[in-house]
Amino acid sequence: MSTTRVVPVNASLLAFLPVAVFLVVTPGVNNLVVIGSTVGGGVRGGALATAGTSLGVLAWAVAVALGLGALVTASATLWVAVQWAGAGWLVVLGARSLLKARRPTADEGVTDRRSFAGALATGLLNPRAGVVAVAVLPQFVVPGAPVATTTLVLGLVWAGLATLWNLVGVALVARGRRLFTGPVGRRVVEVVAGLVMVLTGVSVVLGA
């Protein structure tokens, strides 16, 4: 890659970095999924959920780099459909979490596959991730920078920071896991997660 291309990419990265940090540290649905998997499956469950959500974020960046962003923004109907699909998934997850809160002593045994697959689906269908990828990433591609390459770099940074932040959360939750695995602690986690997911899904539908 020539110097004239490297400089614009670096400029895009420097401009995006503070925004990426803010996006990552702001609590969201992905973080709740990781916390839930850590409570149910320990460090391994949390790490697998982290990998799933981060791959979902990266998939959005790749899709936008390949032109999905332009396609979605050109079709209001398609964009609304994407948002509704994500909102529906969040409502389903939230409802499941609220139902589980009614029987907090039941240990359903969070498997590795369920931790990863559920987190990946959440990362892919999370409306917030879609909005950031489609509407935010392109704004940081400075003039002269290769669009696809720069978008991928920004996506990698976003996913990387999200991975590090979630792993910090996994470590903290794992240390206090005993507080969350009891009936009261498990109920609190499930209720909070469920309500946040349902309310987020409803807000996406109302705003679509």
FENPE-V742143 format. One record per residue. RES is the residue in one small letter. OMEGA is omega as a letter, one per 30 degrees, with the letter a starting at -180 (* if undefined). NEAR is the number of other C-alpha atoms within 8 Angstrom. D_LAST is the distance of its C-alpha to the last C-alpha in whole Angstrom. Layout:
BEGIN
RES_OMEGA_NEAR_D_LAST, RES_OMEGA_NEAR_D_LAST
END
This chain:
BEGIN
m_a_4_40, s_a_5_42, t_a_6_42, t_l_7_40, r_a_11_37, v_a_10_37, v_l_8_37, p_l_13_34, v_l_13_32, n_l_8_34, a_l_9_33, s_a_13_29, l_a_11_30, l_l_8_31, a_a_9_29, f_a_10_26, l_l_9_28, p_l_8_27, v_l_8_24, a_l_11_24, v_l_10_26, f_l_8_24, l_a_7_21, v_a_11_23, v_l_7_25, t_a_6_22, p_a_7_22, g_a_6_19, v_l_10_18, n_l_11_20, n_l_9_23, l_l_10_23, v_l_11_24, v_l_15_26, i_l_12_28, g_l_11_28, s_l_14_29, t_l_17_32, v_a_14_33, g_a_11_33, g_l_14_35, g_a_11_36, v_a_10_36, r_l_9_36, g_l_16_33, g_l_18_31, a_l_12_32, l_l_11_31, a_l_17_28, t_l_14_28, a_a_12_29, g_a_16_26, t_a_15_23, s_l_14_25, l_l_11_25, g_l_13_21, v_a_14_21, l_l_12_23, a_l_9_22, w_l_13_19, a_l_15_21, v_a_11_24, a_l_10_21, v_l_13_20, a_a_13_24, l_l_7_24, g_a_8_22, l_a_10_18, g_l_12_17, a_a_8_18, l_a_8_17, v_a_11_13, t_l_9_13, a_a_6_15, s_l_8_13, a_a_8_10, t_l_6_10, l_a_8_11, w_l_10_9, v_l_9_6, a_l_8_9, v_l_10_10, q_a_12_7, w_l_11_8, a_l_9_11, g_l_12_11, a_l_16_10, g_l_9_12, w_l_11_15, l_l_14_15, v_l_13_15, v_l_9_18, l_a_11_20, g_l_14_19, a_l_10_21, r_a_9_24, s_l_12_24, l_l_12_25, l_l_8_27, k_a_10_29, a_l_12_30, r_l_7_32, r_a_8_34, p_a_12_34, t_a_7_38, a_l_5_37, d_a_6_37, e_l_4_35, g_a_6_36, v_a_10_33, t_l_8_34, d_a_10_34, r_a_6_32, r_l_8_30, s_a_16_29, f_a_14_29, a_l_10_27, g_l_10_24, a_l_16_24, l_l_15_23, a_l_11_21, t_l_15_19, g_a_15_19, l_a_13_18, l_l_13_15, n_a_13_14, p_a_11_10, r_l_6_12, a_l_12_15, g_l_11_13, v_a_9_11, v_a_9_15, a_a_14_17, v_a_13_15, a_a_9_14, v_a_9_17, l_a_13_20, p_a_10_21, q_a_7_21, f_l_10_24, v_a_14_26, v_l_10_29, p_a_5_30, g_l_7_33, a_l_11_32, p_a_9_31, v_a_9_27, a_a_8_27, t_a_8_30, t_l_12_28, t_l_15_25, l_l_11_27, v_l_9_29, l_l_13_26, g_l_15_24, l_l_10_28, v_l_10_28, w_a_13_25, a_l_12_25, g_l_9_29, l_l_11_28, a_l_10_26, t_a_11_29, l_a_8_31, w_l_10_29, n_l_11_28, l_l_11_32, v_l_8_33, g_l_9_31, v_a_14_33, a_a_9_36, l_a_8_36, v_a_11_34, a_l_11_37, r_l_7_40, g_a_8_38, r_a_11_37, r_l_7_40, l_a_7_38, f_a_12_35, t_l_10_37, g_a_10_39, p_a_9_37, v_a_8_36, g_l_10_35, r_a_14_33, r_a_13_31, v_a_9_30, v_a_10_28, e_a_13_27, v_a_11_26, v_a_8_24, a_a_11_22, g_a_14_21, l_a_10_20, v_a_10_18, m_a_13_16, v_a_14_15, l_l_9_14, t_l_10_12, g_l_14_11, v_a_10_10, s_l_8_8, v_l_12_6, v_a_10_5, l_a_6_6, g_a_5_4, a_*_7_0
END
